[in-house]
């Protein structure tokens, strides 16, 4: 993707434990390339659209509380894909 310099910068920042500054180095294009960015109700469709032909299992990182039933609805939607 041509982001080698960004990778080196992030590595240097990690070595210096400058964690809080790292997000400013990653732009929206990079974020959308490496992550599913979607409203909670659209996560299953976004996952299936990008990775459905590749995945047999998936793990979600949820570093924050989610509403009751959200994970169950994502699993149900993925099973339908």
Protein Blocks (a to p, Z undefined) as FASTA:
>chain_A
ZZmmmmmmmmmmmmnopmklmmmmpcfklmmmmpccddfklmmmmmmmmmmmmpcbdcdd
dfbccdehklmmmmmmmmmZZ
